Amino acid sequence: MFYEPRLGNHGLPRDPILAIVAPRPIGWISTLSPDDVVNIAPYSYFNIFGRRPPIVGFSSNGRKHTIENVERSGQFVCNLATWDLMEAVNVTSDPIPPGESEMEHAGLKTAESLKVKPPRVLLSPCALECQWTETIQLKCSDDSFSDNFLVCGEVVGVHIDERYLVDGLLDVSAMRTLSRCGYLDYSSVESTISRPRSYISYDYRPKVGQGG
């Protein structure tokens, strides 16, 4: 089959593109409101875009409370979403009245951050404290603006639960990192396999006299 996303002519019950680009990591973003109410929300349009310095970003459909809080305070925390925390991650996506805390709504305990004011999730095995750098309203191919906003931040502090460090390396499968697989489906990292990179250059051109 073939369809054009702008026309939405796929003829299926749900748009398959979200299942095609999967699995997607989840940015579980905690912020503070102007009244210092703790807000937390999951974003599956999330990733890391640089290493030195590390830059992370999440994209929101529309300007929601999280973006307003980030831009006002200049800070946010990305908490690692895991399989064991999946129900809480899901609950924090519930629409609740302004002024109420998703942390309290989900029954989550917080822990103090060290470089930024928004707290982190106590039970999350890793957390990235971030300083906001920019918000970009994403453009379409015809130069019109979409209703999607990419929020980027520099990671200024990293928390790691040392139980998941094995021989100095972070054991992702032990943490069972959660990901979004489109629709209402999720998965977790259950196992990993290492493959060393090879920088040997192979020349597959036939040598003279050997034929094609």
Order of alpha helices (4+ residues) and beta strands (2+ residues): alpha-beta-beta-beta-beta-beta-alpha-beta-alpha-alpha-beta-beta-beta-beta-beta-beta-alpha-beta-beta
